[in-house]
């Protein structure tokens, strides 16, 4: 999934219909993906986000926390952290040495 596709999904979830926040939201998407990777989660597939529902939800939680969506930043960050930690312990999402170098 490209960053543009993820941006569209995040904007839909946050009910945003303008482009004024696109740069900020894109930065948040990238930061969320890199935080997952830093935690040992295999996030990328050929320089794009893996097309995976859990990765999508985790990144969306990260963005919603970063933007304090509906005043619930803490709740969204807790959800992100729990999902991130569970994914990091799962063999299905384990980051390989090759991916860690990229």
Secondary structure, DSSP 8 states (H G I E B T S, - for coil): --HHHHHHHHHHHTT--SSTTHHHHHHHHHHHHHHHHHTTB--EETTEE-S-HHHHHHHHHHHHHHTTGGG-HHHHHHHHHHHHHHHHHSGGGB--HHHHH-
